[in-house]
Amino acid sequence: MFTLLSFLTIWGYRKEYCESDKAYRTRLQLYTLLATATYGGITELLQIYLFHGRCGSIYDFCADVIGCILGILIFKLIFRKKMIKISSEIK
């Protein structure tokens, strides 16, 4: 679920991602990771403190973060060819 969440979050910025410099792309990836991982952390905390019969787990949170990282990596793999094409057009 978090793979899809992070992929779709960064997908919304695909045009800016492709047309920007490396520093902006790195920040965009970091912000996406932070936002989606924070969401995962909040859901785990809500399970601990709000919902009865549910328990939050640090292992679930780690799985959420791994899913977030996978979503960003999948996005980078998809747009790698496009980035190579754009960089060759600049030269």
C-alpha positions in Angstrom: 0.0 0.0 0.0 2.8 2.4 0.9 4.7 1.6 -2.3 1.7 2.8 -4.3 1.2 5.8 -2.0 4.8 7.0 -2.5 4.8 6.2 -6.2 1.6 8.2 -6.8 2.9 11.1 -4.6 6.0 11.5 -6.6 4.2 10.8 -9.9 2.2 14.0 -9.3 5.5 15.9 -9.7 6.8 14.0 -12.7 7.1 17.0 -15.0 9.0 19.1 -12.4 11.1 16.0 -11.7 12.2 15.5 -15.3 12.8 19.2 -16.0 14.8 20.1 -12.9 18.3 19.7 -11.6 19.6 16.9 -9.5 19.4 18.8 -6.2 15.6 19.4 -6.7 15.0 15.8 -7.7 16.8 14.6 -4.5 14.7 17.0 -2.3 11.5 15.8 -4.0 12.4 12.2 -3.3 13.3 13.1 0.3 10.1 15.0 0.9 8.0 12.2 -0.6 9.7 9.7 1.6 9.2 11.9 4.7 5.6 12.6 3.9 4.6 9.0 3.2 6.7 7.6 6.1 5.1 10.1 8.5 1.7 9.0 7.3 2.7 5.4 8.1 3.9 6.5 11.6 0.7 8.3 12.3 -1.4 5.2 11.3 0.6 3.1 13.7 0.2 5.6 16.5 -3.5 5.7 15.9 -3.7 2.0 16.1 -2.0 2.1 19.5 -4.0 4.9 21.1 -7.3 5.2 19.3 -8.5 1.9 18.0 -9.4 -0.9 20.4 -8.5 -4.3 19.4 -5.7 -3.0 17.1 -2.0 -2.8 18.0 0.6 -0.7 16.3 4.0 -2.2 15.7 7.5 -0.9 15.0 7.8 -3.8 12.5 4.7 -2.6 10.6 6.2 0.9 10.5 9.5 -0.5 9.1 7.5 -2.3 6.5 5.7 0.9 5.6 9.0 2.8 5.2 10.4 0.0 3.0 7.3 0.2 0.9 7.8 4.0 0.6 11.4 3.5 -0.6 10.3 0.9 -3.1 7.7 3.2 -4.6 10.3 5.9 -5.1 12.8 3.4 -6.6 10.1 2.1 -9.0 9.4 5.7 -10.1 13.1 6.3 -10.6 13.4 3.2 -12.8 10.5 4.2 -14.9 11.8 7.7 -15.5 15.4 6.7 -15.9 15.0 6.4 -19.7 13.2 9.7 -19.9 16.0 11.4 -17.9 18.6 9.9 -20.2 16.7 11.2 -23.2 16.4 14.7 -21.8 20.0 14.9 -20.8 21.1 13.8 -24.4 18.8 16.5 -25.9 20.6 19.2 -23.8 24.0 18.3 -25.1 
